Structure formats: C-alpha cells, structure tokens
Amino acid sequence: MEDRWEEGPARGADPLDRIVYLSNVIGMEPSLVQPGGGNTSIKVEVPGSSARHLLVKGSGTDLRTIGRAGFTRLSLEALAALEDRDSMSDEAMMAFLADCMVGRDQPTPSVETPLHSLLPHRVIAHTHDVVTMSITNIDDGKAAALVDELFEGAIHYVSYVRPGFPLADVVRRELDAIPEGAVGLALAHHGLVIWADDVVSCYRRLRDAITTAEVYLARSREGRSAFGAVAVPPLPPARRREMGITLLPVLRGALGAEERVILHFDDSDRVLARLGGVRMEELAGRGMATPEHILRAGRLPVWLPLSTDTGDAALIKEAREKIARAKEAYLGYHARHAAAGQSPLRDWAKVVLVPGVGMVTAFKDPASARTAAVCYEAVLDSIENAEALGGFRFLGEDDVFEFEHWPLERRKVEESIRRERDTKLVPRQVAVVFGGGSGIGRAAAVKFAAEGALVVVVDRDGAVAESVRAEAGPAGRSLAIEADVTDEPSVARVFEETVLRFGGVDTLCYAAGVAPRFAPITDIEERDLQAQLAVHYLGAVSAIKHAARIMIRQGTGGAVVASVSKAAVAPGKDAVAYGGSKAALLQALRVAAVELGPHGIRVNAINADQVDTPLFRRFVAQRSAARGVTPEEQLEAYRKRNVLGVSLIPAEAVGDLAVLLASDRFRYTTGDLLTIDGGLPEAFPR
C-alpha cells in the first residue's frame, strides 16, 4: 500500500482537524474505501470539563472530501447507556443517537456510531478495503484461520452480522476475547477496523495490515486466472462505441422505467478483460463484497451477453428480452423473501455487464453511477483474490435481502427521490439545448439545470457553450458541445456524445437562430432563404429526428420544445425568409407531434416576441435603421402594440416556459403553441 501520509497537515492542535486529515488520506485510496464508504472517529476531552465527546463521520459524507462540518459530535457519557442494551431497533437506535448529539446543525450520525462508541480506543478507522474483503469473502472458518495466521492475533476476526447496533452488540460481547495487543478487527464481508491512540499510529497500523495482506494475496494469485480463459474478446473500439450508442438508451429505459436513471459506460481494457473470461458469469452471480456494495452497486449485476454482428433492430430486441428475463429473475428472488405487502425495488439493478462491450452502471446521478462502477471494480478485485484462497463466497440470499431492504438505508433513497419530486420540475432529465450559447437557449439551459436536469449546451461557438455549461452546473452534470446545425453529421454527433455521457435523452430544446437579412419579396435572394431554412427548419428537423430515435429506444416518452417566434404565425414586412423558415418549423413540430405521440413524446412550440436577446437587439437595430428612427423609438413602438404594454421580455421568462413544457405539469399537452409576447392581437393563434 502506498504511503500517502504527510506529517505537516496532521500536526494541528485541533483533534478534529487531525481526524479530518486521516479521513481524507484514507478516502483518496480507492482500494481502501469506495466513494461514500467507510467511517472514522476520534474521542476527545472537553476543555475545562470532565466530559468526553465522540466525533464520528456523519451519514452520507465522503472520506475523500469530508471537512470539519462532516463530523457529528456526541456525548460519550450519554452513549455509555448502549453497554446496558441487549437489543435495539433501528428507529430506537437513531432516536437514541440523536439524543446523544451535542449541538445543532450537524449531520445524522453514522449507523456505525454504536461500534465506535463501544470500542474503548481513541482513534478508529473503518475501511471497506479490497484485501479484507478478499480474505473474508470465503468460507467463514477458513477466513478466521487465515486472519489469525496472517496477523498473529493483532487483528481479531468477527463473523458476519448486520451493521448498526447488531454489529456493535456482537463486538461488545467479544471484547474480552480480543487479545490485549490487538490493533483491529476483520469484519467478515464488511471490512477492517483499526484503532490507535493517535491518527498517525492509526494510519501506520492500517497501512501495515493492508500491506501484509497484499503481499500474501499477490503470492496466492501467482499462476492463477480467476476469470478463466478468454471466451469473449473485446470488440474493436469503434464497434463498442456503435453498440454503446444503440444499447445505452435501451438499458436506461429498462432500468429507469419507474424512476429515471443516469448511466455510466466503462469499456476500459481492464474491465473488458475480466468480462471476457469464461468463468465471469458464474462468478458475478455469487454477489457483492460488502453490504455497502449492495447499496451502491445492487444485489447482483445483470449479465447481458449480446450478439455483436446484428443490426440495431435485432440488438435492441435481444437486449430488451434479456433485461426482461433478468427482471423476472429478480422478481422471483423478491417473492421468495418479501413480507406481505413488501414491494419490489425500483432500482433493482445498478450494474449491467456486456461481454466484449463494457460495464454499464445506473443510478440517480452521474456521480453515483460512477461510484457504482468503482464499487463493482472493487468487487471484481475481491473475487479475483478470494478465488485464489479457495473460492469467493458472499452472504446468503436472506442476509442480502435484509440489507437491501434495510429501512435506514432505503429511507435515504426514498427521501432523496421524494425531495427531487417535491422541489424540481425536471429531475434526472437529460436535456439537450441547441442554441444554448446565448439568448433564449442560454436561459433555458440554466433553468433546466436549476430544475434538476442534466444539461447539454450546444452552440456553434464552443467557448460560449462551455461558458454557459459552467453557469448551468457542475461538469459532471452538464456537457458543452460545439456543433453546426446546418451539418447533419455534426448534429448526430451531439446525440452520440450525450448518450455515451448520460445514457439517453429526455428533452430536446431547440433555440438555435440566425439573424436574417430583411428584404422585400421582390429583392430577396435564394441564399437568404437557404440561410434561414438551414438553421430554423432543416437543422431543427435533423435534431428532432436524432432525439426522437433515442427517445423511442428508451421507451419512456420525452419532450421536444422549440422556439418559433411571432414570425411563424403573423406576417411581417420584409420577413419572408425569417417568417417562412419559422412557419416551416412550426409545421414540422405539428407533424412530429402527430407521429411521435404514440411513443409518449410530446412536441410543443413557443411563440415568443420582444425577448431581450442579442438576436432581437439586432432585429431592432435593422428595423430602426430601415425606418429612420432610433432603436429606443423602435422599442417604444413594439411596447405600444402589445395589450400588456410590456417592452423587452427577459429571456428567462421563455426559459421558464420551456422547462414547464418539458415537465410533467404539461404531460397531457402536445402539438400546442404557447405564446409569450405581452399580447399581440395579430399573433393570437387562430
């Protein structure tokens, strides 16, 4: 194990700073803890008092990034009452821990807080490390003997018991059996606990234990191939990309039929080498490596071997059939263990393994989907090691089902979903915004992101698109793509990159526009007509075509929203090029509504006018120059012609409407034209 410790940052006078540093050093090593996993604590004396407090990692925090605010402070004197309890429900435990907290505005204590409080040691680190998962995911008797042999009593073995109070209670009963010189516990199927009097010693002991096991495992693996001979070699990169683009929306729709998911696609050489092994399917069916991995990567991966030499239609049909069979197998498992009235999980599968193509992970957001991939790679590492020790073995179905449905953990998931639904208009949607670099498109991109969507900002100026992307949200939840809507391969690439990044598309917002040359019909030139049609009509139809293909493969519906402007419904002098192209777009949207409605895809238009955008400002300048008035006078004329007497309308108001049209608020509306122009009687839809 690499030594990542630096003395300087750990020498602060504040114990909380020191446990934060220990946590961060542990958290940056994926073989020790996967994102969000593991926990740490330190016991401290309260200055000027005889009281002692426990500072323990808060629930839901990440050791990589945890700071001072991520720890919960509890009274050790109050926690001592746990020593007299023989049993405690989860609800009672969490209520008890809440009563033990010192101060307000703290995270909920980790469910492992009872274990940290009952162990008498000052500094404690609990990892979900690969080596401990490897040596404990075998036969229980062999694991106990191996731990004793490797660590010579310095690490005490504890057979599996569910985390929380049950684990703490078992350890409490075994305290007298733990050798005096022991420095930690190896928890079957659950990781390593190391203790010490200070953070430096705790880290050194952790590193020594991990290194000892790593050396042993490396020797044990020599000359062995856990996953067997290559049965399915990796496909060429170009073919993997093609299959990913076709397959990912199908998987996204199947796995997110009840609750929309985001996908992560990993076709790295290391993953493909393992997936291609002749034993991979059988080994994958044995389960995960810790209960934590059940939460983050699911009970079992879906094994999805597919024909690689067929057309898209056959590939989609085969994938849907095999996913359906996997769902039936899950429902059978659920039926074997569920109590009366206990519903199957909506997130029943989080990892899909496609030999020759790659690993797909599904979760509520991109970060969690990537975490699922990291966790499952740790599982594969553990399987590979454990096979060299006599055979990988995880928990039985009863224990897996119990943990999978553990109320304390399921409540977090359900509360997160409920919070999204209650506070966001388009949670977990993937929204592609063309013309997202400025004006209405920029406003829509920012609003989609604020309302829970993952946003793809598309503009012909890549730097501008990136600027809006940064404004819209974190890089992991947004994407900027430079594209030319007059070039169909460029449009197609937008959707390919979107699918490979997020798994699919839920909304297309088309706001791309180009300033026209205003001219009377007697002077208009063909190039003027072509320039407008290329962006407002041909580009839009191309975008709708590619978006709709993905939405149909997903099978979960979708939304198309486009800005057509007043010019689509009300003729304007010298605007034959602009108005004609916008009218053509409106008709294309109506045709699309008719054709795509049976697939649950809604198509609607926004009739906007006098919107404060760079494009409209150019209109004003051209119109005022042609009429011999100032821009201010031209704006005043526009204000007087609408019944509400409004001047420039903020682009954000149109962005709000675009998001509403894409949301469930308008789930029964399609083929419509919604107006936002202050009320122009000549543009009232007829």
C-alpha positions in Angstrom: 0.0 0.0 0.0 1.3 3.4 -1.0 2.2 5.7 1.9 0.2 8.9 1.4 0.8 10.4 4.8 2.4 13.8 5.2 3.3 14.9 8.7 2.6 18.6 8.3 -1.2 18.6 7.8 -1.8 16.2 10.7 0.1 18.2 13.3 -2.6 20.8 14.0 -3.6 21.3 17.7 -7.2 20.6 17.0 -8.2 16.8 17.2 -11.0 17.4 14.7 -8.5 18.7 12.1 -6.4 15.6 12.6 -9.3 13.1 12.1 -10.3 15.1 9.0 -6.8 14.7 7.6 -6.8 10.9 8.4 -10.2 10.6 6.7 -9.1 12.4 3.6 -5.9 10.3 3.3 -7.9 7.1 3.6 -10.6 8.4 1.2 -8.2 9.2 -1.6 -7.2 5.5 -1.9 -10.0 3.6 -3.8 -8.7 0.2 -2.7 -9.4 1.3 0.9 -12.8 2.8 0.6 -15.1 3.5 -2.4 -16.8 6.9 -2.6 -19.1 7.4 0.3 -17.9 4.3 2.2 -16.0 3.7 5.4 -16.0 5.8 8.5 -13.7 7.3 11.1 -13.9 8.7 14.6 -11.9 10.3 17.5 -12.7 10.6 21.2 -11.8 14.0 22.7 -11.8 15.6 26.1 -13.8 18.8 26.5 -11.5 21.6 27.8 -12.4 22.8 31.3 -14.7 19.8 31.8 -14.7 16.2 32.7 -16.9 15.5 29.7 -15.7 13.5 26.7 -17.1 13.6 23.2 -17.1 11.3 20.2 -16.5 12.9 16.8 -17.7 10.5 14.2 -18.2 10.7 10.4 -21.7 11.8 9.6 -24.0 9.7 7.5 -23.8 10.4 3.8 -20.4 12.1 3.8 -17.4 11.0 1.8 -14.0 10.4 3.4 -12.2 11.9 0.3 -13.8 15.3 0.8 -15.1 15.4 4.4 -14.3 18.5 6.4 -14.9 19.6 9.9 -18.7 20.1 9.3 -19.0 16.5 8.2 -18.4 15.1 11.7 -21.1 14.6 14.3 -20.3 15.4 18.0 -21.9 13.1 20.6 -21.6 12.8 24.3 -19.7 9.6 25.3 -21.3 9.7 28.7 -24.7 9.5 27.1 -23.6 6.9 24.6 -22.4 4.7 27.5 -26.0 3.6 28.0 -25.5 1.3 25.0 -23.5 -1.0 27.1 -26.6 -2.0 29.0 -28.8 -2.7 26.0 -29.2 -6.2 24.7 -31.3 -5.2 21.7 -32.3 -2.0 19.9 -34.4 -1.4 16.8 -33.0 0.8 14.1 -35.6 3.5 14.9 -34.8 3.4 18.6 -31.0 3.5 17.8 -31.3 6.6 15.6 -33.5 8.3 18.2 -31.0 7.5 20.9 -28.1 8.8 18.9 -30.0 12.0 18.2 -30.4 12.5 21.9 -26.7 12.0 22.4 -25.7 14.7 19.9 -24.1 17.8 21.3 -25.2 20.9 19.5 -27.4 21.6 16.4 -26.9 21.7 12.7 -24.9 18.5 12.5 -25.2 15.6 10.1 -27.0 12.5 11.1 -24.6 10.2 12.9 -23.2 7.1 11.0 -25.1 3.9 11.7 -21.8 2.6 12.9 -21.6 5.1 15.7 -22.5 2.4 18.4 -19.4 0.4 17.3 -17.2 3.4 17.5 -18.5 4.4 20.9 -18.3 0.9 22.5 -14.7 0.3 21.4 -12.5 1.9 24.1 -9.9 3.2 21.7 -9.3 6.9 20.9 -8.9 6.9 17.1 -10.8 4.4 14.9 -10.8 3.9 11.1 -13.2 1.5 9.4 -12.4 0.7 5.7 -14.1 -1.3 3.1 -10.7 -2.3 1.7 -10.2 -4.8 -1.1 -7.8 -7.0 0.8 -10.0 -7.5 3.8 -13.0 -8.1 1.5 -10.8 -10.7 -0.2 -9.7 -12.7 2.8 -13.2 -12.6 4.5 -15.4 -13.4 1.4 -14.5 -17.1 1.7 -15.7 -19.9 4.0 -16.1 -18.4 7.5 -13.9 -21.0 9.2 -11.1 -20.6 6.6 -11.3 -16.8 6.9 -11.0 -16.9 10.7 -8.0 -19.1 10.5 -6.4 -17.0 7.7 -6.8 -13.8 9.7 -5.2 -15.4 12.7 -2.3 -16.8 10.6 -1.6 -13.5 8.8 -1.8 -11.1 11.7 -0.8 -13.4 14.6 -3.6 -12.1 16.9 -3.1 -8.4 16.1 -6.4 -8.5 14.1 -9.4 -10.2 15.6 -11.9 -11.9 13.3 -15.7 -11.2 13.7 -18.2 -13.4 11.8 -20.8 -11.5 9.8 -23.6 -9.7 11.5 -25.7 -6.8 10.1 -24.1 -3.4 10.5 -25.6 -1.0 13.1 -26.5 -2.0 16.6 -26.3 -5.8 16.0 -22.6 -5.5 14.9 -21.8 -3.3 17.9 -23.5 -5.7 20.3 -21.6 -8.7 19.0 -18.3 -6.8 19.2 -19.2 -5.7 22.8 -19.7 -9.3 23.8 -16.4 -10.3 22.3 -14.3 -7.5 23.8 -12.8 -9.8 26.5 -11.8 -12.3 23.8 -9.8 -9.7 21.8 -6.1 -10.2 22.5 -4.6 -7.4 24.6 -2.2 -6.3 21.9 -4.8 -6.3 19.1 -5.0 -3.3 16.8 -8.2 -4.0 15.0 -11.0 -6.2 13.7 -11.5 -8.0 10.4 -15.3 -8.0 9.9 -16.5 -10.8 7.7 -17.9 -9.4 4.4 -17.6 -5.9 5.8 -14.1 -4.6 6.0 -11.3 -3.7 8.5 -11.5 -1.7 11.8 -8.1 -0.3 13.0 -7.6 1.7 16.3 -4.8 3.6 18.0 -4.2 6.5 20.4 -3.4 9.0 17.6 -4.1 9.5 13.9 -0.6 8.8 12.8 -0.4 5.5 14.6 -3.8 4.5 13.3 -2.7 5.2 9.7 0.5 3.3 10.2 -1.3 0.3 11.6 -3.8 0.4 8.8 -1.0 0.5 6.2 0.9 -2.3 7.8 -2.2 -4.6 7.9 -3.1 -3.8 4.3 0.5 -4.3 3.1 0.7 -7.7 4.9 -2.4 -8.9 3.3 -1.5 -7.5 -0.2 1.8 -9.4 -0.1 0.1 -12.7 0.8 -2.6 -12.2 -1.8 -0.1 -11.5 -4.5 1.7 -14.7 -3.8 -1.6 -16.6 -3.7 -2.6 -15.3 -7.1 0.6 -16.3 -8.9 -0.1 -18.6 -11.9 -3.9 -18.4 -11.4 -6.5 -16.9 -13.6 -9.7 -16.4 -11.6 -11.9 -15.4 -14.5 -10.7 -18.2 -16.8 -9.6 -18.2 -20.4 -10.9 -15.5 -22.8 -14.3 -16.5 -24.1 -15.4 -13.1 -25.5 -12.6 -10.9 -26.7 -13.1 -7.1 -26.6 -14.8 -5.7 -29.7 -12.8 -3.0 -31.6 -13.3 0.5 -30.1 -15.4 1.8 -33.0 -17.8 -1.2 -32.7 -18.0 -0.8 -28.9 -18.9 2.8 -29.4 -21.6 1.9 -32.0 -23.1 -0.7 -29.7 -23.0 1.7 -26.8 -24.9 4.4 -28.7 -27.6 1.9 -29.7 -27.7 0.0 -26.4 -27.5 2.6 -23.7 -30.9 4.2 -24.2 -32.5 0.7 -24.2 -30.9 0.0 -20.9 -31.7 3.4 -19.5 -35.4 2.9 -20.3 -35.5 -0.6 -18.9 -33.7 0.2 -15.7 -35.4 3.6 -15.2 -38.9 2.6 -16.2 -40.3 3.6 -12.8 -37.6 6.1 -11.7 -35.4 7.8 -14.3 -31.7 6.9 -14.1 -28.4 8.2 -15.4 -25.9 5.7 -16.9 -22.1 5.5 -16.8 -20.3 3.4 -19.5 -16.9 1.8 -18.9 -15.2 0.0 -21.7 -11.7 0.1 -20.3 -9.2 -2.7 -21.1 -9.2 -3.9 -17.5 -13.0 -4.3 -17.4 -13.2 -5.9 -20.8 -10.5 -8.4 -20.0 -12.5 -9.6 -16.9 -15.9 -9.6 -18.6 -14.5 -11.8 -21.4 -13.4 -14.6 -19.0 -15.2 -18.0 -19.4 -16.0 -18.0 -15.6 -17.2 -14.4 -15.3 -20.9 -15.1 -15.5 -20.7 -17.7 -12.7 -18.5 -15.6 -10.5 -20.7 -12.5 -11.0 -23.7 -14.5 -9.8 -22.1 -15.0 -6.4 -22.8 -11.5 -5.2 -21.1 -8.4 -4.0 -18.2 -8.0 -1.5 -19.8 -5.9 1.4 -23.3 -4.8 2.3 -22.2 -1.3 1.4 -21.7 -2.5 -2.2 -25.3 -3.8 -2.2 -26.4 -0.3 -1.7 -24.1 1.2 -4.3 -23.9 -1.5 -6.9 -27.0 -3.6 -6.3 -27.6 -7.2 -5.2 -26.2 -8.7 -8.4 -25.1 -7.4 -11.8 -27.2 -8.2 -14.8 -25.3 -10.5 -17.2 -26.1 -9.4 -20.7 -24.2 -11.3 -23.5 -25.4 -9.9 -26.8 -24.9 -10.8 -30.5 -22.4 -8.3 -31.9 -22.8 -8.9 -35.6 -26.5 -8.0 -35.9 -28.3 -4.8 -36.9 -29.6 -2.3 -34.5 -33.2 -3.6 -34.5 -32.1 -7.1 -33.7 -29.7 -5.9 -31.0 -32.4 -3.8 -29.3 -34.9 -6.7 -29.4 -32.3 -9.1 -27.9 -31.3 -6.6 -25.2 -34.9 -5.9 -24.2 -35.7 -9.6 -24.0 -32.7 -10.4 -21.8 -33.3 -7.5 -19.5 -36.9 -8.6 -19.1 -35.7 -12.1 -18.1 -33.3 -10.6 -15.6 -36.2 -8.6 -14.1 -38.3 -11.8 -13.9 -35.4 -13.5 -12.0 -35.2 -10.5 -9.6 -39.0 -10.7 -9.0 -38.7 -14.4 -8.3 -35.9 -13.6 -5.7 -38.1 -10.9 -4.2 -41.1 -13.2 -4.0 -39.0 -15.8 -2.1 -38.1 -13.3 0.7 -40.6 -10.5 0.8 -43.0 -10.0 3.6 -46.7 -9.5 2.8 -47.2 -6.1 1.0 -43.4 -5.5 0.6 -42.9 -4.0 -2.9 -40.0 -4.9 -5.2 -37.3 -2.3 -5.5 -37.5 0.2 -8.4 -33.7 0.3 -8.5 -33.4 -3.4 -8.7 -30.3 -3.4 -11.0 -27.4 -1.0 -10.9 -24.7 -2.9 -12.8 -25.0 -4.4 -16.3 -22.2 -6.4 -17.7 -22.0 -6.8 -21.5 -19.1 -9.1 -22.5 -16.9 -7.6 -25.3 -18.6 -4.2 -24.9 -18.3 -2.9 -21.4 -19.9 -2.3 -18.0 -22.9 0.0 -17.6 -23.9 1.3 -14.2 -27.2 3.1 -13.4 -28.0 5.5 -10.6 -29.8 8.7 -9.8 -27.0 11.0 -10.9 -23.7 10.7 -12.8 -21.5 10.8 -9.6 -23.4 7.9 -8.1 -23.4 5.9 -11.4 -19.6 6.3 -11.5 -19.4 5.3 -7.8 -21.3 2.1 -8.7 -18.6 1.3 -11.3 -15.8 1.9 -8.8 -17.5 -0.3 -6.3 -18.0 -3.1 -8.7 -14.4 -3.0 -9.8 -13.5 -3.4 -6.1 -15.9 -6.4 -6.0 -14.1 -7.9 -9.0 -10.7 -7.3 -7.3 -12.1 -9.1 -4.2 -13.4 -12.0 -6.3 -10.1 -12.4 -8.1 -8.2 -12.6 -4.8 -10.7 -14.8 -2.9 -10.7 -17.3 -5.7 -7.0 -17.8 -5.1 -7.8 -18.6 -1.4 -10.3 -21.3 -2.1 -13.4 -19.7 -3.6 -15.3 -16.4 -3.4 -18.4 -16.5 -1.2 -20.7 -13.7 -0.2 -23.8 -13.6 2.0 -26.8 -15.8 1.6 -30.0 -14.5 0.0 -31.7 -14.0 3.3 -28.9 -11.6 4.6 -28.7 -9.9 1.2 -32.5 -9.3 1.1 -32.5 -8.0 4.7 -29.7 -5.5 3.9 -31.1 -4.5 0.5 -34.4 -3.5 2.3 -32.8 -2.1 5.4 -35.1 0.8 6.3 -32.3 3.1 7.5 -30.7 2.9 4.1 -33.8 2.6 1.9 -35.2 5.7 3.7 -32.3 7.7 2.3 -33.1 6.7 -1.2 -36.8 7.3 -0.9 -36.3 10.6 0.8 -34.0 11.7 -2.0 -36.5 10.8 -4.7 -39.3 12.5 -2.8 -37.2 15.6 -2.3 -36.4 15.8 -6.0 -40.1 15.4 -7.0 -41.2 18.0 -4.5 -38.6 20.6 -5.4 -37.6 20.1 -9.0 -39.6 20.3 -12.3 -37.4 18.0 -14.4 -35.4 15.9 -12.0 -32.9 13.5 -13.7 -34.0 14.5 -17.2 -31.3 14.8 -19.8 -32.0 18.0 -21.7 -30.2 18.9 -25.0 -30.4 22.6 -25.7 -29.4 23.8 -29.2 -28.5 27.4 -29.5 -27.6 27.3 -25.8 -24.8 29.8 -26.0 -27.0 32.9 -25.8 -30.5 34.4 -25.6 -33.4 32.0 -25.1 -31.2 28.9 -25.4 -28.9 30.1 -22.6 -31.8 31.0 -20.3 -33.3 27.6 -21.0 -30.1 25.7 -20.3 -29.6 27.5 -17.0 -33.2 26.9 -16.0 -33.2 23.2 -16.9 -30.1 22.7 -14.7 -31.7 24.6 -11.8 -34.8 22.4 -12.1 -32.8 19.1 -11.8 -31.9 18.3 -15.4 -28.5 17.2 -16.7 -27.9 19.7 -19.5 -26.1 19.5 -22.8 -25.3 23.0 -24.1 -24.9 23.0 -27.9 -23.7 26.0 -29.8 -21.6 26.7 -32.9 -19.2 28.6 -30.6 -17.6 26.0 -28.4 -16.1 28.6 -26.0 -19.5 30.2 -25.5 -21.2 26.8 -24.9 -18.6 26.0 -22.3 -19.2 29.3 -20.5 -22.9 28.6 -20.3 -22.2 25.0 -19.3 -20.2 26.2 -16.3 -23.0 28.6 -15.4 -25.6 25.8 -15.7 -23.9 23.5 -13.2 -21.1 21.1 -12.2 -19.1 19.5 -15.0 -20.4 16.0 -14.0 -24.0 17.1 -14.6 -23.5 19.2 -17.7 -21.8 19.0 -21.1 -20.8 21.6 -23.7 -20.6 20.6 -27.4 -19.7 22.7 -30.3 -21.9 21.8 -33.3 -23.2 23.3 -36.5 -26.9 22.7 -37.0 -26.5 23.1 -40.8 -24.3 20.0 -40.9 -26.3 16.8 -40.0 -23.2 14.7 -39.0 -22.4 17.4 -36.5 -26.0 17.2 -35.1 -25.8 13.4 -34.9 -22.5 13.7 -33.0 -24.2 15.8 -30.4 -26.7 13.0 -29.6 -24.0 10.3 -29.7 -21.9 12.1 -27.2 -24.9 12.8 -25.0 -25.8 9.1 -25.0 -22.3 8.0 -24.2 -22.1 10.5 -21.3 -25.5 10.2 -19.7 -27.2 7.2 -21.3 -30.0 8.9 -23.2 -32.1 12.0 -23.9 -35.4 13.1 -22.4 -35.8 16.6 -23.7 -34.8 18.5 -26.9 -35.0 22.3 -26.6 -34.3 23.9 -30.0 -33.5 27.6 -29.8 -30.9 27.9 -32.5 -31.3 31.0 -34.5 -29.6 33.2 -37.1 -30.2 36.9 -37.9 -31.9 37.4 -41.2 -31.4 39.9 -43.9 -34.7 41.8 -44.0 -35.7 42.5 -47.6 -39.0 42.7 -49.6 -40.0 39.7 -51.5 -39.1 41.5 -54.7 -35.5 41.7 -53.6 -35.0 38.5 -51.5 -32.3 36.2 -52.7 -32.2 32.4 -52.6 -29.2 32.4 -50.3 -31.2 34.5 -47.8 -34.0 31.8 -47.9 -31.5 28.9 -47.7 -29.6 30.5 -44.7 -32.8 30.8 -42.7 -34.2 27.4 -43.7 -30.9 25.7 -42.9 -30.9 26.8 -39.2 -34.6 27.2 -38.3 -36.1 24.3 -40.3 -33.6 21.8 -41.6 -31.4 21.9 -38.5 -34.4 21.6 -36.3 -35.8 18.6 -38.2 -32.4 16.9 -38.0 -32.2 17.5 -34.2 -35.8 16.2 -33.7 -35.1 13.1 -35.8 -32.0 12.1 -33.8 -33.5 13.0 -30.5 -36.7 11.0 -31.3 -34.8 7.9 -32.3 -33.1 7.8 -28.9 -36.4 8.6 -27.0 -38.1 5.7 -28.9 -35.4 3.3 -27.9 -35.7 4.4 -24.3 -39.4 3.8 -24.4 -40.1 6.3 -21.6 -41.5 9.2 -23.6 -39.9 12.5 -23.9 -40.4 16.2 -24.9 -39.5 18.4 -27.7 -39.7 22.2 -27.3 -38.8 24.7 -29.9 -38.9 28.5 -30.2 -40.7 29.5 -33.4 -41.5 33.2 -32.6 -44.3 35.5 -33.7 -43.0 35.3 -37.3 -44.4 31.8 -37.6 -48.0 32.9 -37.2 -48.1 36.6 -38.0 -46.7 38.0 -41.3 -44.2 40.8 -41.1 -43.0 43.2 -43.7 -39.6 42.2 -45.3 -39.5 39.0 -43.3 -40.3 36.4 -45.9 -37.0 34.5 -45.2 -37.2 34.6 -41.4 -41.0 34.2 -41.2 -41.1 31.4 -43.8 -38.5 29.4 -42.1 -40.2 29.7 -38.7 -43.6 28.8 -40.2 -41.9 25.7 -41.7 -40.5 24.8 -38.3 -44.0 25.2 -36.7 -45.5 22.8 -39.3 -42.6 20.3 -38.7 -43.4 20.4 -35.0 -47.0 19.7 -35.6 -46.2 16.8 -37.9 -43.7 15.5 -35.3 -46.4 15.7 -32.6 -48.7 13.5 -34.7 -46.0 10.9 -35.4 -44.3 10.8 -32.0 -47.4 11.0 -29.8 -47.9 7.2 -29.9 -44.4 6.9 -28.3 -45.3 9.2 -25.5 -43.1 12.0 -26.9 -44.7 15.5 -26.6 -43.9 18.2 -29.1 -44.7 21.8 -28.4 -43.7 25.3 -29.7 -43.1 28.6 -28.0 -44.3 31.8 -29.8 -42.1 34.4 -28.3 -41.6 38.1 -29.3 -39.8 41.1 -28.0 -37.4 38.9 -26.0 -34.3 40.6 -24.8 -31.7 38.6 -26.7 -28.7 39.6 -28.9 -30.7 38.4 -31.9 -33.7 40.5 -31.1 -31.5 43.5 -30.4 -30.1 43.1 -34.0 -33.7 43.0 -35.3 -34.3 46.3 -33.5 -31.2 47.9 -35.0 -32.1 46.8 -38.5 -35.7 47.8 -38.3 -35.0 51.2 -36.8 -32.4 51.9 -39.4 -34.7 51.0 -42.2 -37.5 53.2 -40.8 -35.2 56.1 -39.9 -35.9 56.1 -36.2 -33.8 55.4 -33.1 -33.6 52.0 -31.5 -35.3 53.4 -28.5 -38.2 54.7 -30.6 -38.5 51.3 -32.3 -38.7 49.6 -28.9 -41.4 52.0 -27.8 -43.4 51.2 -30.9 -43.1 47.5 -30.0 -44.3 48.2 -26.5 -47.4 50.0 -27.7 -48.5 47.3 -30.0 -49.0 44.6 -27.2 -52.0 44.7 -24.9 -50.0 44.4 -21.7 -47.8 47.3 -22.7 -44.5 45.4 -22.0 -41.2 46.3 -23.5 -38.4 43.8 -23.6 -39.3 40.4 -22.1 -36.5 38.7 -20.2 -35.1 35.6 -21.9 -35.5 33.8 -18.5 -39.3 34.0 -18.9 -39.1 32.0 -22.1 -36.6 29.6 -20.4 -39.2 29.1 -17.6 -41.8 28.2 -20.2 -39.5 25.7 -22.0 -38.9 23.9 -18.8 -42.6 23.8 -17.9 -43.4 22.3 -21.3 -40.8 19.6 -20.7 -42.1 18.8 -17.2 -44.9 16.6 -16.0 -47.0 19.8 -15.5 -47.7 19.6 -19.3 -47.7 15.8 -19.6 -51.0 15.9 -21.5 -50.1 18.7 -23.9 -48.7 18.2 -27.4 -48.9 19.9 -30.7 -49.5 23.2 -29.0 -48.2 26.7 -29.4 -47.8 28.8 -26.3 -47.4 32.5 -26.6 -45.2 34.8 -24.6 -45.2 38.3 -26.2 -47.2 40.6 -24.0 -50.3 40.0 -26.1 -50.1 40.8 -29.8 -53.6 40.6 -31.2 -52.4 39.9 -34.8 -50.4 36.9 -33.5 -53.1 35.3 -31.4 -53.3 31.7 -32.6 -56.2 31.1 -34.9 
